[in-house]
Amino acid sequence: MLSSFKCKSYVSICALETFIINGIDADYKDFGDKEDINPAIAEEYGCGNMKFISNPATQEVLEKYNINEDDYDEICCKLDEELSFGQCGWCI
């Protein structure tokens, strides 16, 4: 059961400043990965279309954060909001 959840990206938008689930410092990679799904249009050292792509829930992750599958889906939606930002050239 999801009793507490905090997720906030840095100003640079491609990394999380805060990601805590039920008091545990969390790793977004437990839920999926972020990927530039259109690098062909990216500026040099930039992103063409950054997108968070979730993985199916595993029992290991559910137990690690003491959550259920509905919580997992909710977390993935929030990660999609925070880590999917389209085109960016801030790394230039």
C-alpha positions in Angstrom: 0.0 0.0 0.0 1.3 3.4 -1.0 1.4 5.4 2.2 3.7 8.1 0.9 5.2 9.1 -2.4 7.4 12.0 -3.5 8.8 12.5 -7.0 10.3 15.8 -8.3 12.7 16.4 -11.1 15.7 18.7 -11.0 15.5 21.9 -13.0 17.4 20.1 -15.7 14.3 17.8 -16.1 16.1 14.7 -17.0 17.0 13.5 -13.5 15.0 13.2 -10.3 15.9 15.3 -7.3 13.5 13.5 -5.1 12.0 10.0 -5.5 10.8 8.4 -2.3 8.3 5.6 -1.9 7.0 4.7 1.5 10.1 6.3 3.1 12.5 4.4 0.9 14.9 6.3 -1.5 13.7 4.9 -4.8 15.4 4.3 -8.1 13.3 5.0 -11.2 15.1 2.2 -13.0 13.1 -0.2 -10.8 10.1 0.9 -12.8 11.4 1.4 -16.3 13.9 3.5 -18.2 14.0 6.8 -20.0 15.0 6.8 -23.6 15.3 9.3 -26.5 12.8 7.8 -28.9 13.6 10.2 -31.7 17.4 10.9 -31.6 17.5 11.8 -35.3 16.0 15.2 -34.6 18.1 16.0 -31.5 20.6 18.8 -31.4 24.2 17.8 -30.7 24.3 16.7 -27.0 20.5 17.0 -26.8 17.4 14.8 -26.9 15.0 14.5 -29.7 12.1 13.1 -27.7 12.8 11.8 -24.2 10.2 9.4 -22.9 9.9 7.3 -19.8 9.1 3.7 -20.7 7.7 1.6 -17.9 8.4 -2.1 -17.3 5.8 -4.6 -16.0 5.7 -4.8 -12.3 7.8 -7.5 -10.6 7.2 -9.1 -7.3 10.7 -8.0 -6.2 9.9 -4.3 -6.8 6.5 -4.6 -5.2 8.0 -6.1 -2.1 11.0 -3.7 -2.1 8.7 -0.6 -1.8 5.8 -2.3 -0.1 3.3 -1.4 -2.8 0.7 -3.2 -4.9 0.2 -3.3 -8.7 -2.2 -0.3 -8.6 0.5 1.7 -6.7 3.1 0.6 -9.2 0.9 1.9 -12.1 0.4 5.2 -10.3 4.1 5.6 -9.8 4.8 4.8 -13.4 2.3 7.5 -14.5 4.0 10.0 -12.3 7.5 9.0 -13.7 6.1 9.4 -17.2 5.0 13.0 -16.3 8.3 13.8 -14.7 10.7 12.1 -17.1 9.0 12.4 -20.5 9.7 15.9 -21.8 10.1 15.7 -25.5 12.9 17.6 -27.2 15.6 19.3 -25.1 18.9 21.0 -25.9 20.0 21.8 -22.3 23.0 19.6 -22.4 24.6 21.7 -25.1 
